[in-house]
Every structure is written in C-alpha cells, then in structure tokens.
Amino acid sequence: MHRTILISLATATTFLQANAQAKCSKVADVNTTVNPLVPFRPNTATFPCDMGIPIPLGKVPTGCAKFEIIVARGTSEPGDLGMIVGDPLVARVKRDMPGVDVRGYPVQYPASRNTTSAPSGAQDVQNRLIAQMKECPDEKFALVGYSQGGRVVSMATNRMNATLSKNILAVVLYGAGLGNATGSLSGITLANCAPGDIACSDSGTGAGHVSYNNEGTVWHDRTSQYIVAAFNGKPVEQKGPKLVRNPTGGL
C-alpha cells in the first residue's frame, strides 16, 4: 500500500513541480500563502519540493483545546497541515464550529519515501494522544490522513487500546484505501476516494489523487459536516467504514 500511494502521488504531482526545489529544509520552504477556504482550479496547485523528500516538521500547538484535528499530511505535501487536505479541511471545521476552540496538529513525521516514515508518524499520533489526554482529559480528537498520511492514521488506530481511542470522535482518510484498515475505529471512519485516484481505486492515471481541493468538489465541506456531526453527538449512521467516491453531493 505504501509503495502504491507514493507512486500515485508522484504520478499525480509530476505536472505540479515545475519549480520544485531539490531540498525543502525549513518550515518556510513549505508554507503557502494560499487561502485555505479557496479551492484550486484543477491542475494549478504547486508542490515546491521534490516528491519523496522529507518535509520539515510543522509547529506543535501547546496547551489544551476543545477539539484537536490530528492531521498526517501526504508525501512531501506542503502547507502548515497540508495544502491539499489538512489546511482546507481544518479551516472548514473551524468555520462550521463557531465559538468552539478548534485547532489542527501536524503529525511530526517526515512524509518521505523512506520506509520508516509512516511508522514514525503512527508513533507520533499515539504519543500526541497520550500527552494530550494526560494534560487535557476532556479534549476530543479527529484523525485525518491523506495519501501516506492515511497509512499513518491506519497504523496508529490498529495500535490503540480502548483507553487511547475513547476521545477520538472521527477518523477520515483521503486517497488511502477503502477505510477498512482502521481497526476498532472503522465504524467512525470516512474514506474519501476521488475518481481517478489509483491509491484507492482500480482505475485512473493518478490525477484524482490531488483533486480533493479542486473547484467544483465538496470533499472538504462534506467531510467537515461529518466531523462536526460527530463532535455534536450526532454522528452519521454507519455499520462500518463509510466509503465516498462522489466529488459532489451529500454523505
């Protein structure tokens, strides 16, 4: 799965890297000035770093929040939390939960092609949950993973016991399988799979893998609704992972 995801993202981003740098060694190299609430015109997003290289670790928020969205970015994905998924999704959840202290946490992992990348991210997810639940026992969480980040989240959920997972309200995957790899949390898992995303379907060229923030799609608005409903104690009814392939329409 990891190799498939890396290949699909590399294929999909070939046309996004005209000005890619050989190295992105500083957080500033991967920050973007893009408004996270404004979707991209198809094929206009740009990845500043060569595919597969390690990404500088994002800033870790301190203290407690009411709701924290733990985001594992895709391979070499730029942005504070990830410009394709993390940044636009968290911005929408904040918009849709006025008056609630919502924040994102960037999983501290390199998001590189190295085989130790995803396991290190899964460990960081666990470490973050342990630390926050000790300091902030009432804090609630959602886990979000895009591409390789989806593997990070799936690995993390399979290592969790009931104590560690009790405050997790939702798990969301983008371009990372069909949602059936999140263990005991599959019943609160939403798996987004865009048309043409070969990381989660049997067809396509791979361009669908970077289409989740494209104009004309509702991936993030719909996912925000899913997360907000879970936070409000009215989760979407499902018996197992909920797989969504339609870029428009409702849940």
C-alpha angles and dihedrals in degrees: 000000000000092000091047092051093047092049093047093049091046090051093047095048099045090098092046097061107070090127099031118152122227089230135023102193101157132057088238089062092065101035115108132205092213116129101243091214092059113082123221126254104243114278095007102101113104129212108208096197133064112261115265100018119124117270120221112257115259126238115282115227116227134214125019134317132185091237130013125192109206108207128194108196126218124260110302090343112164126219135076091284098000126300097228097050120350102053098043094042097049090046089056095047089052089049092049095047104053114183093021120110100239125169141164128237118205109219107241100237133114097242088214136139091259113118091232093057101087096040090052089051092050090052091050091053089055093045091050093051092048093049096045095044089052094049098032110025094176096051115118127211146203122197119216128182131178123196107318085007088063089059089050091054094044092050091048095050091051090056096051129104124208093266093056096044100043095096095046109106101178142009120204129188128189120194092345112111132292100301096257095112099071096092117210090001095062089105090065096039126115115194116197115200117176123209108270095020103135091190090074106017139050097240141049138069096261100261090111088066092074097037099090094102097039124130113264095032128104100200095123098036090051093045090050089055089052093051095043091050090053092049091050092053094252103102122179109269112250138147095207138352114334111228117200121187101163114097089205136039132047136304 
